[in-house]
Amino acid sequence: MLLGFQEIIGHEGQIALLRRAVERDRLHHAYLFVGPEGTGKRTVATALTAAVQCSTGTGDACGECASCRAVAHDNHPDVHWLEPRKGKRDITIEQVRGLQQQLALHRFNGKKKVAVIDPLTLMNLHAQNALLKTLEEPPDHSLLILIAESTGGVLSTVLSRCLRLSFFPLTVEQVAAIVAREDGISEDRAMLLASLSYGSLGKALAGEDETLLEQRRDCFRRLAALSPDDARGISDLAEEMGKDREQALRFLDWVRGWLRDIMVLQVTGSAATVCNRDLLEPLQQAAATRRVQESTAALAEIDNVTRSINRNFNRRMVLEGFIPGILGQQ
Ligand SMILES: [Zn+2]
């Protein structure tokens, strides 16, 4: 789906800057969009592409003209998306060379030749070095949009030739507004899905089905009732949550929100900004029986645990070591 700049929720500053540049025909030749997954970098890249090509020339996509429709259907002859080929891990040097040939051609009917590279971090160093040439001597009427979650592994020479725009997680309210619009679902459910997404629209729109929501509630009821010296209970929960990588990462996402809410209750004493509203009772129970420092320590540990899970350490053992920290001393 194509959204114009004015239909996008959030990222106001970044969009205002891009829109002004399109209107005045003062676009930089290369932009780097950096920010966590699911925050809308591709949505903004598509809006920028359509705004550039739109035949109305208003600085935003009209959504109706042949150019806008071609961008929306991903078949505009002057727009190229560079992604890893199916089943491949990297964007290769051959793909970059292919893109460079495309950019050297005359424009078909677009106002610019646009290339979107997503994600930049999957470009190996050979490919990045090849891309440098294009960044140093951009062909006339070309626009490059590079997308990345972080700049780790990206050559500094590549970074220094792009204008960087940072994207931050959306607020729960922004995600909820978008979810409600996309799916036409109730406001309450949109809030719940949004609160589970931690600012990632992609996650909120993927939705959590009822089975998952029930599993999550069950997991927290057990966590709330579990004592730190119940080795058997901890081991059972670790085994279940560690049954595969996806479940283990989901569990860590849940715990992140859970600990955040406990801290909100401990610090503010109010449930007004608690995200996991359907779990208020066990949350209050946990908030009353543990110290704030225990929550912050467990929260800080989540990144390490995530890394261990991603490196294929033994999931049950990793979670067994982590769960007592979530429970506090009680
Ligand atoms: Zn248009």
Residues whose N, C-alpha, C, O or C-beta is under 5 A from the ligand:
A	BS01	ZN	C54 S55 T56 A61 C62 G63 E64 C65 C68
